[in-house]
Amino acid sequence: MDLDVSLMVQCPFAGGLTQERVHVEISAEYNRRVLLSHEQKIADIWRQRKQEKPWLFNGAKFRIHSAQLESGGLLLRLGLTCYKDYLGTNWAPEARLLQEQGTADFGDSQAYLAEPLGVGAMLHTADDCFVFLRRSEQVAEAAAQVDIPGGHPEPKAAAKGIPEDTIQVEHLSGELVVQEIFSSILGEIRDEVNVPLESLSRPLLLGIARNHRSAGRPSAEFYIRCELTSEEVRQRYLIGGVEAHESTSISFVRQEDVLKLEEDVEGWRELCPSAKGAVKLYTLVRPSRAS
């Protein structure tokens, strides 16, 4: 059993969920609970991390409160959070204590945590390989580990015209948030791998995995096909995309080897938790090649 990762939601049927089957309820009720005794610690952690990595930016993020499978679809209950609160709660040395306090106060271990929703992609090339990236030493999380393309959906993209530091849930609609979640993973692939959007299929949501190295941070994991071969993808990656600085190398794993990756002790150890969660979900929910 791998303690780094667990599955929060698994699509109940093969193939994954299309965008039309995912719905969002967004409310301030789903924001992080504030623990007054910890707020100064959040500010202190952010100050320290900014000193270490001055390029860090405190962007708004969607906070996941819960997820519920219903009537062949998925309902996500989301609030708002930010990157500063993520580093100061999910990544804080006191994260376990915050979870214990949340359980005691609300019956919810994650109540005092930022819980920003991430996205990741099992990107399947035309010659039956999956794309993995070696993360840069410069990134704030899982530096130098092997990951899949991914990132975060951005509230500012779903609340166009609203300054990011003033976005409230009232500026957002569930439909536009769903649209941003699904489109954001395509944008992350384009920016990190440098493949054109027109070469990518519509995303299928495999499920949501939790990263227990960061106190259970959730990531929505998708399956996406690419019309390019692995060599074509490699050549485009080497040219460099907008977010080329986030990784140092690209690698490809055959589908049959991905399905056995958890049995490969060395290969599995190199994966960061978000990639492990995506691989686990793919092995359970994988679509047919023709779908």
C-alpha angles and dihedrals in degrees: 000000000000111000092194095075144025135176117253095179131007121192103249095222137043118276104031135252124302120222091259091062096055122082132182131211107193121193141149085239086075095055122111115283112243118237103195094203090060102044095089089050090056090054092047093050091049092050091051094046091049090053090052095043110019092184093068113119127203100227127173116258138185114257118214115220100171144332128217131191111219137162095350092311142080129248116203118197107206140178132173131272137153141235093253091057090047093057091043096050116019091035098035119116085237094056093114091051090049089053092050091049091049091052091049095046103036108006086248119108091199098049095105095039127095094229097188112194113240130191131217137177137220092209111201117200127213091256094055101263132127124226123238128177131205106228120233124250086238098066119100096232136041093359115196093005127122115259142161124248110282151116137157136307109243125229089207089065091056094043101049115190095021116112107248095236091054100047113131129181088255088069092058136075125203092235094054092045091054089048091052093048092054097040094045094066090053089051091049091053091049093049098041102036099026097229118143119255091234090065092060129086125226109282121254116206110230095182143278124289129196123225108215094189084072097040095271102314107182127232128186108224121208138191114224130174122217124206091214126088121241091258091051089049090048092053092050091047091053090055087059134233134224092280098036089127090069094071138033103202144008129225136181130218124195116242094245089054093048088057089056097037095109088060091056100087097193096042093046092049090057093057119094115231096260090057091047090053092050093049091049092051093046092053090052101040106023115154124227115263090246095053 
